[in-house]
Amino acid sequence: MQLVAILIATLAAGIGSVWIAALLMRFGLGNGNRVGTQHLLSLAAGALLATAFMHLLPEAFEESHAHAHELFPILLVGLVFFFLLDKAELWHHGHEHYDAHRAQAGAHQQGHDHDHHDHEHGHAHAHSHGHTHGKQGGGWSILTGDSVHCFGDGVLIASAFMADMRLGIVAAVSVLAHEVPHHIGDLVVMSQGSVDRRVALIKVSLAGAVTALGGLTGYFLLNQLHDGLMYLLVIASSSFIYVALADLIPQLQKRLSAAQTFAQVAWLVAGIVIVTVVSKLAHVH
């Protein structure tokens, strides 16, 4: 039963997030309308932080009965580890691909003066380096990074399920929430040039399916090394915290109107509330 739950949850988080992203794009959401990319990023950041601080870390302490000085070094090592993966472009979500695409389109439409255009072009180029590289390489660099990240997400979801069914569901929902805006960016990048939209959807879905492979690996690994569960939970926390604070929230640090800032905060709080509600609904003891 536990293995079946892990497979369902990882497939829902991995492939489901791709299809939800495609659906949002089809209906014009996630591109600056009432529900834009910034809103989705805020929602995801809230969900990740709530899962890490309100569920994964407390569960790790309960599992081990360890003192803070024993587990917090693992949290620190985990944050540094994901920073290094980010530097290797294997963990970075690259949500800015989508925003860079929009920024470039806007720059061409407005026809500003030459100097301003050069500035905008350089700025867009700096943020869309991965975009250009991905297009020239057929998107395989993007898919490789996606696959590594999805595999890691699968292992982390499995570790949460091994600790508690409720915790596993919460972790899966959080992963799904933060993968949706990421996959919107991937689908936009993959659809550029000669790549058909359907082909792009299939490729990104296959990368998302690697989440299930990570879930299987985590399940069988933890069956052999049950004592390592508390450490995996802490590493899962460090992953969620890193993605939220180093990737998502920096993209929200823009000068906005009071109404837009309120909307960001509201969506951030909504992410926290969703995780809390899901946790209560999935509570099994």
C-alpha positions, 0 to 999 in steps of 0.5 A, spaced: 500 500 500 505 504 501 509 503 495 502 504 491 501 511 494 508 513 493 507 511 485 501 515 485 503 521 488 510 521 484 506 520 478 501 526 480 507 531 482 511 529 476 507 528 470 501 532 473 504 538 474 506 538 467 499 537 464 497 542 469 502 547 466 500 546 459 492 547 461 494 553 464 497 556 458 492 553 454 487 557 457 491 563 458 493 563 465 500 564 468 502 569 463 500 575 467 493 575 467 489 574 473 493 568 475 500 570 473 507 567 473 508 571 479 502 569 483 504 561 482 511 562 484 508 566 491 503 560 492 509 555 491 514 558 495 509 558 501 507 551 500 514 549 500 516 553 506 510 551 510 512 543 508 519 544 510 518 548 517 511 545 519 512 538 517 518 535 515 523 538 520 518 537 526 517 529 523 525 529 523 526 531 530 520 526 532 523 520 528 530 521 531 529 524 538 535 528 536 537 534 539 538 540 534 545 540 534 545 533 531 540 535 525 541 542 524 548 541 521 545 536 516 540 542 514 546 546 513 550 541 509 543 540 505 543 547 503 550 547 501 549 541 497 543 544 493 547 550 492 552 546 488 547 542 484 544 549 482 551 552 480 552 545 476 545 547 473 542 541 475 537 543 480 536 550 478 528 551 476 529 557 471 522 560 472 525 566 469 525 563 462 518 564 461 519 571 464 525 573 459 521 570 453 515 575 455 520 581 456 524 580 450 517 580 446 515 586 450 522 590 448 521 588 440 514 591 440 515 597 444 521 600 439 525 604 444 531 608 443 537 604 441 541 605 447 535 603 451 534 597 446 541 595 447 540 595 455 534 591 455 537 586 450 543 585 454 539 584 460 534 579 457 540 575 454 543 575 461 537 572 464 535 567 458 542 564 457 539 557 458 533 559 454 538 560 448 542 554 450 536 549 451 533 551 444 540 550 440 541 543 444 534 541 442 532 542 449 536 536 452 540 540 457 533 543 460 530 536 460 537 533 463 536 538 469 529 537 470 530 529 470 535 530 475 531 534 479 525 530 478 529 524 481 531 528 487 523 530 488 521 523 488 526 520 493 524 526 498 517 524 497 518 517 498 522 519 504 516 523 507 511 517 505 515 512 509 515 517 515 508 518 515 502 517 509 500 524 511 506 527 510 507 524 504 501 527 501 503 534 503 510 533 500 507 531 494 502 537 493 508 542 495 512 539 489 506 539 484 505 546 486 512 549 485 513 544 479 507 548 475 510 555 474 517 551 473 514 547 467 510 553 464 517 556 463 520 549 460 514 548 455 515 555 453 522 554 452 521 547 448 516 550 444 520 555 441 523 554 434 522 548 430 519 544 436 512 542 436 508 543 442 505 536 443 513 534 442 515 539 447 509 536 452 511 529 451 518 530 452 517 534 459 512 529 461 517 524 460 522 528 465 517 529 470 516 521 470 523 520 473 519 523 479 516 516 480 523 512 478 526 517 484 520 514 488 521 507 487 529 508 489 527 512 495 522 506 497 527 500 496 533 504 499 529 506 505 527 499 506 534 497 507 536 503 511 531 505 515 535 509 520 537 514 515 530 516 514 530 522 519 536 525 515 533 524 508 527 528 511 532 534 513 535 533 506 528 534 503 527 540 508 533 543 505 531 542 498 524 545 499 527 551 503 533 552 498 528 552 492 523 557 496 529 562 498 534 562 493 530 561 486 522 563 487 522 568 492 528 572 489 524 572 482 518 576 487 523 581 489 521 587 484 518 594 485 510 593 485 504 597 487 501 596 493 495 592 490 500 587 486 504 586 493 498 585 497 496 579 491 503 576 492 503 576 499 496 573 499 498 568 494 504 566 499 499 565 505 495 561 500 500 556 499 501 556 507 494 555 508 493 549 502 499 545 505 495 546 512 489 544 510 491 538 506 495 536 512 489 536 516 485 532 511 490 527 510 491 526 517 491 519 519 493 515 525 
